[in-house]
Amino acid sequence: MKAGNRSGFPDLRRFFAPRRVALVGASEDLTKFGARCLKQMLDFGFAGDVFPVNPNRAEVFGRPCFPSLSALPAVPDHVGIVLPARACLGTVAECGRLGVPFATVFSSGFGELGTAESAALQAELVRVARAGGVRLMGPNCNGLINFVDGFALTSTATITGGRRPAGDIGIVGQSGGATQVNVMWRVQEMGLGVSYQVSSGNDADLDLLDYMAFLLEDPHTRVVLALAERFADGARLRALAARAAELEKPVALIKFGRTEAGSRAAASHTGAVTGADAVFDAAARQLGLIRVGDAPELYEVAMLLRQGKRPAGNRAAALAISGGNLVLLTDIAAAQGIAFPDYAPETVEKLRRLIPGFMNVTNPTDMSAGAIGTKDIFGQAARTLLDDPSVDAAMPVVTIAPKDDIRSIAGMAKDSAKPVAILWTGRCADDPALTPQALVAEGVAVYRDALPAALALARTMRWSAFLRRRAAAPPLRRPDGCDPDAARRLLREAGAKPTERASRAVLACYGLHGPTEAVAATPGDAAALAARMPGEVALKILSPDILHKTEAGGVMLGLRGADAVREGAATILANARAHAPAARIEGVLVQEMVAGGQEMLLGMARDATFGPVLTLGFGGIHVEVLRDVTFRLPPISAEEVCEALEELRLAPLLRGVRGAAAADVDALADTVARFSWLLADLGEALEEVDVNPLAVLPRGQGVRVLDALLVPRA
């Protein structure tokens, strides 16, 4: 199958726009899925050849019905299958023998049941399809709708009553009802238009990312909306997100499974296996995917995004003749990160000339007295504000107004190169046909409540900021001094259970270093080694069989003097032997104590979707109590590390508070970037990495790895 784009996704043009279609399991009994599916296809106006297949019927809806696919007069491009689960395998095999490129298996009874038998049946379905060169949608799905070319292969009642005009919003989801009703139908009810819609079910072969990739490349589609119960392949999701950013085509999505209950529900619905939600949340921000919480938020943000107007920052002007609505909007918008800057003096003067007696010109702008009863004054004022160089977007508030005023505001929004989110809480005073839906259909973004307007604009601003950062970022490159080959060799030599010393040797290959240290075989040796180090020392048990040293009583800190070190070494050796009598003891690690600095942590865990994921946060008691951590997909640049640090609640500690010295954030950013490349290079060989604590010393003094643990994959 040739690629449909340079990201390596399949070419789905004949899947979405076939010339010939067959439906196996066709019927005229509208209580049956096959009959409803065929009826919807015919009523939708499909102009190609339609071949009903049912060995028990000679005719269906006035069309010849064929006993099998082999009996068809021509090979279809796409076959829909509505049969008992096990019978689907033979039909898919027949598709392969005939050279059918695509099939949609509507039938349930596969992986969504969660049993070993049903999972095996689904795996066999995929095996049969691939053996015959057939690409599958489903099983357990509700098909697709192509509003551009007039093709529907679905049973949904949302398209009953005639085909709506095609629009520029593509919609995909594994669910049928939630995707087709909660999103697609509601999108159309709002006045927006849809290009394509997919309800893909179990995604056993083709998956959500394949359909999204098609929509990204499709010239009719400006925004992609997704309802995702799962993304099976994090690498492909990253490739898709990169392509979306390259095309500047936004992807907004709901990712189910934010809670444990939600994850269980997703698993029972389509057999989904979801990764950690906090990881996905951070990954979406990193990749420029716009994650929202509920279906209305998808099409509300799409109203602005589809216009292609990219705000230059997060600064907005708000204006209204209703002071209460203005205050409400301002509070809500500010909470979403939207700023309301002072206007330039030239803007203030223009507004004063426009509205005589309007002296207190501030942002947000309450025009209560000056605007009432003066034709088009509101629209002119909004245009003036949008001309201000300190304003990136506008949020005009309309309650009940005459048609001319509403048309003036809508015209201003259409003409503006900057995004305009209109909050219209009331109605048109003199034309009941002029509604928010009518304006939305004309391409204007209109909201009925303050929160949806603020969320949509804030997300549009963040998407635009992501594109600016991406365009300005230099190509990602491995930092100088990294030695992946040496790191791989040391990891192999360390065996299945690397000690702390072996772990830190691997980290050192990427420029992550710790304090001065040495290994003592006896308490006496420990005292002698400590005498060569300035100040206090730390003692740690060194054993490949004791990974958690503190729990074993194998750590002592802040020791000074030969007697204290000798006694401490003897104690931790005894503790270790008592904790794990069979453990291999390689000695006692004697380390120079690092004084001061901020304790941070670095880590790696494996995520079900993305594989190796970098964890960054505050260490010590902070991680145990506050869980102040964030995540990134490796590798990342030092600049991206700084952005990640700002997501941490305790980030102000790094800048210095209450007289404390500022931490060496530059060194920290370089260290984390280097660590991210270690994960990119060695991540597939590692199950877990724990660098905690990582001491970030005052500015100019660097960082030190105080403890480390690498756990290889079995």
Disulfide bonds with the S-S distance in Angstrom:
none
